[in-house]
Amino acid sequence: MGSKQIKIWLIVMTALFGYFSFGGPAANLTRYACVVLAAGLSGWLWAHQHRPDQRWLTAGLVLSLITDAVLLFAPASQWVPLAVGLFAWVHWCYLRRFNTALPGPTTLASAALITGALGWLLPAAIFYTAMLLLDTAGTWRRRLPTSRATWLARAGITAFAACDIIVALGQTGRIDPAWSWLFYWPALTLLTLSAN
C-alpha cells in the first residue's frame, strides 16, 4: 500500500479517535470503526503481500472484531469473561506472527477461553494476563521481516499492555476504564502499520 493511502487511513483513524475521545453520542460506534479499519487494512495488506506474519495479525484483529463487539455492545456483563478468553487468542495470533512454537501459549489461551466460556472471570483474567505477558515478552525478543515492522509491533504490544493495565485499574474504581482507549487506539494503529 502506498504512503498516500496509509496517510489517508491514519487521518481517518485519527478523526475517529478524536470523535470518540470527546464522548459523542456514537462514541462506541466510532471506537468499533477503528477496530474495523485496523482489521480491514491488515486483511488488505495480507491479501496483496501474502506474508505469514500479516496473516496472523489479521486473524488477531478479526478476533478483536468479535471481542470488541461484545465489550462495546453486549447488553449484559455476562459476556465479559468470554471476551477475555477470546482476547487471549488474539494475543496467541499476535505471538504466532513470529513463527513461535506455541504449546505453552496455546495451553494458556485455551484455558482462558474455557474458563471465560464458563463465565469464570477471575481465572480467565489470570490466564489472559499470562498470555499477554508472553506475547509482550515474545514481541520484544523476536523480529519481524523488517526493523521498522519489528519496532512498530513492539510499540503496539506495549500500548496494548498499557491499555489492559488501565482496564484492570478501572475494575478497582481507581480510574475510568474508557481511558484505556488512549492506549488501545495506538495499539491498533501501530500493530496494523507493522504489517505494511
N, C-alpha and C positions, 0 to 999 in steps of 0.2 A: 504494500500500500504506500502510495506516495506521501510526501511530507504535507502537501496541501490537504489531503483527505484526513490525515492524522490531526492536523491543526483544527479542521472543522469539527472533528469528533471531540477534541479537547474543549473547544468553545461551547459545544452543546452540553457536554458533561458538566462544565463549569457553570453554565447558565442554570442547569437543573439543580446543581449543588447550591447555588445562590438562592434559588427559589425556595427549596425546602429548608434551608437554614433559617429563613425568616418565619417558618411555620405557617405557610399559606394553607388555604383550605384543602388543597390537594397535595399536601406535603408527602404523604405516604406513596401516592401515585408517582410523584417525581423521584422519590427515593428508589422506587421499584424500576422506574425508567432507566436510572443509572445502571442497575444490575442488568437490565435487558440490553442496554447499549454495550456494556462490557462483554457480555456473553456473545452478542452479535458480532462485534469486531473480532473477538477471539476466534469464533467459528469461521468468519470470512478469511482471516489470516491462515487458519489451518487448511481450509479448502483450496487456497491458492498457493500455499508454500509446502504443505504436507510434511512439516517437521513433527516428529513424535512428541516433543515437549509441548507443541501447540495443541495437539490432540488432547493431552491430559489436562492442560489448562482449561480448554473449552469444556471438557467433561466436568471439571470442578465448578466452573461458572454456571453450567446448566443445572447442576445440583443446587447451586446457590439460588437460582431462579425459584426452585421449589421451596427451599427452606425460608428464603426471604418472603415469599408469598404467605407462608404460614405465619411467620413472625409479624408481618405488617398488616395482614388482613384477616387472620383467623379470629372468629368472634369470642373464642374462649382460650384460656391459657392451657387447656388440657393438651394442646398440640405442641407446646414448647419443648417438652422432653424429646419428642420425636424429631423436632427441628434441630435440637442439639446433637442428637445422634447422626442426623444427616450431614450436619456440618463437619463431623469427624471424617466422613467420607469425602467431603470437599477437600480437606487437608490431605487425605490419602492421595487424591488425584494430583494435588499440587506437588506432593513429595514424589510421586511417580514420574514427574517430569524429568527427574534426574536419573532415571533407569535404576532406581534403588531396589535392592532385594527387600521384599516387604513382609516377611512373616510376622514380625513384631507389630508394625503399624497396622497390618491387616487385622490382627487379633484385637488391637485397641479400638479400631474403627468399628469392627463388628460388635464388640462389647458395648460401645457407646450406642450403636443403633438398636441393639436388642433391648438394653435397659431403657432407652428412650421410647421404644415402641411399647414397652410395658408401662410407660408413664412414670418411671422412676427417675426423677430429675437429678437428684444428687449423684447417684452412680454414673448416669450419662454424662453429667458435667465433669466428673473426675476423669473418666475415660477420655472425654473430649479434650480436656486440658492437657492430658499426657500426649494425645495425638498432636495438638497444636505445638507443644514444646518440641516433639520430634520433628515436625515439619519445619519449625523455625530453625532448629539446630542443623537439620539436613540442608536447608536452603543456604545457610551461611557457610557450610562446609563444602558444598559441591558447586559445580559450574555448569552453566548452560552453554549453547554453541558460541555465544559472543560475550565479551566482557560487559558490554552495555546491558545485554539481557540479564546477565548474572546480577549486576548491581541493581537493576530495576526490580528484579524478583526479590532480592534481599531487602530492599527498602519497602516493597509491597508487603512482604510477610511480616516485617517489623511493625508496619502500620496496622496490619490485621491483629497482631498480638496486642497492640495498644488499644485497639477497638474493644477487644474482649476484656481487657482489664477494666475499661470504663463500664462495660456491661455488668461485670461482676460487682464493681463498686456500686453501680446503680441498684443492684439487688439488695444491698445493705442500706439503701436510703441515703447514702453519702453524696451522691451525685445524680444528676438527671441522665438516665441511660440514653436519651436522644443525643447526647454529646458524643456517643460512640461513632456517629456518622462523620464526625470531623476526622476520624481515622479510617473508617470503612470506605468512604469515598476515595481517599488517596490509595488505599489498598487495592480497590478495584481498578483504578486508573493505572497504577504502577505495574500491577501484575499483568494487566492486559497489554500494556506497552512493551512488557518484557517478551512478548511473543512476536513482536514486529522485527 
